[in-house]
């Protein structure tokens, strides 16, 4: 079912260290960028590190995340894993990595349940509750909306987000006039029509991917004849082009929560953006930055303590505690305290992601 | 020893082996029952069924809730139109309410086949939830009649969910059945394995006990029995040696020691018998010697002797005395006596020991050298036992020098210093190899093979140590061996000296015994006659008797001043005569002197005879005269003090 695919060509070094790459399944320029950075580090005297990615065939695969985790955990050459792409996958894989003892650095998953995933799972992004709180604050304070409707994907990500968002909105006195779950087969037009038939909100909160967020924004815009603010969770930028294509007229009214932007002036961030542009030919997304940070902090641990799973995990857990935090693209990386939440709202303008607000 | 000795693993190795086998058995049993069986169980059970069952329960509950909501959704079109929006909103709210709590992901740990079915059911239920929301949405916007395809889809999804859950359930049941069978099989195999282990243990334990009994128990019991028999005096014990292991070697040592003890006992028996024989022979030899001495002295007393005859007679007397001394020494050495330490001069003891072994010097071409710087300081010791030590050392020296060609030399040398008297006994034999020196004084160590008991030096050292001294070896320049007897020197005092030979030249005309009546009692005429003649010549009135009865008869008729009696006589011995006199004539009993060639018979009689009344044959006639005078003067003194005493000295 699964075939082992070498993620990057091995160099002549007979004893490279391997890291499992389970962040994204399809074509992913980030992996090439990260491998390029690892090769540069090796050339500069670091340990040769190779990224492995499992190619998961579509046929007969019941749960690709679990399949990947079981395979990677069973390979003793794999010292650590970057991934998985979402909360559900990361949670499912965490149980396996925790049982075997494989350090897993999770780039973008935000489910609060990750806190219970076990000592071998370390995540970079703040959890859903933090992002939900930030979005509720933005809705309440920046937009000033007192009545909102929540559209959320009927999956682990959307349900978990909805759980925290309802609480945050209530705490800020923002009325949740309607809640509408959807999936990829849903008739979004029907759902938008029904929701608007119930009430007209001052703003929409959408927890979904780029296409779904853009479509809902466009349908609302069309039905009301005007655009209302659409505050979307971080998944709406995956990818930004899909968001722009789905809601070309309402793009200006869509705000996407994020904690990193390519125009971050930090030197580490600038170097990453330049490397990414050189290799991928486009600007990196926040998810790319987190994936890159997850890869590089894991590589730093391997370089520091060698190819030993427990030692790598302990080194990572000691960041910011017994050793300085690792300086990543998205800021200082440490795993002992919860990461600060999103500090900015982004918009897609002219095909590029730009920062429009932040605290 | 015994012919059927087998080379065998040592007892220590055997015990270690048994402990190792026992430990391996226990550890193996434990390891098998825990690690192997448990790992087998784990491999058979493969995974924990709890996550599957928990997920199945969760999805079943969710499916049940969705089934109820689906029923509600199907009722929506049948409701009055004005009630439909509100009912739709309630339905949608109910669907959303199912998301109220975030649920942890439960798919980890669920086996592959079940996971596929449950994931499919989960996806179908999520889709069903959305379809129900869409049905509600249609109703809310007034298009409930268009909900039929959605409801059909909902029915289809419900069926798929049910089918998926059923399939998962069947898998779970099949898995549980397989687990139960696997557990039963593992348990059965475990019982069988345990039984096999127990059988091995049941067979192995008696085997181990049998081995220990054969190799350790029986030999030790045999050894203990042998020791008990030896302790009870049975030296004929010889234990079989079955295995050449530690116990076998112990048994061999036991047999060797028992043999040495047995030989020693036999030797002692022979020694005692020889002593008794010597004592008997001594009497028979001493009487002729006494006669020879007396005859020679009688003849020497004649003034008109030819000088050549005189020289011959003097030589006869001297050689007779020498023979007498040798016999006395032999008697002294073999007779058992009470241990009695006293201050003594060691020089005569050494000389007496030399006398006993000196007969070998001429035959073996041995030159003896004595360097005793007299007077030696006295030491507190038992003369006889100390003599035994020197005889042993000198005998060893003789044996040693015999191993080398002439010139063969041995000797004794004395040193005094630091409050100790050192007597060295040296020889120019082959010497003592250094590796043997440490073992030299151990019991049963001998270099003489079966000729030696291995006890001589051991006993000698014990004797010397009893006297506060020590016996040790010393290096000797020029080879050979040197043994040193070191004794603490006592404070200067009067040490007992050996009697010196009496001079042969005396005033033959004197009559010191004038006025003394002496009864000489001896069955041998050759002894009796020259003594009587000598005493008469010295002025005494002499009567003679041939045995004790004869003497008793004469004493009954006429008293005498002194009775000089042999001990071993026919009819009535001297000792019997003493007993009779103590009853019938106590005064005469007090004036009785004994002549004896054998003290053992006197000791065996049990009579308390004062030692100073016994004159050992052969004795110089002058000494007899002195003792008679001594006794006579003593009795006369008593008579003077006791008025009316029966004793009346004869007028001179």
Interface residues (C-beta under 8 A of the other chain):
Chain A: X62 X63 X66 X88 X91 X92 X93 X94 X95 X96 X111 X112 X113 X116 X154 X155 X156 X159 X160 X162 X163 X179 X180 X181 X182 X183 X185 X186 X187 X190 X191 X193 X194 X195 X197 X198
Chain B: X89 X92 X95 X96 X99 X100 X101 X102 X103 X104 X105 X107 X108 X109 X112 X115 X116 X119 X120 X126 X127 X129 X130 X133 X134 X136 X137 X138 X140 X141
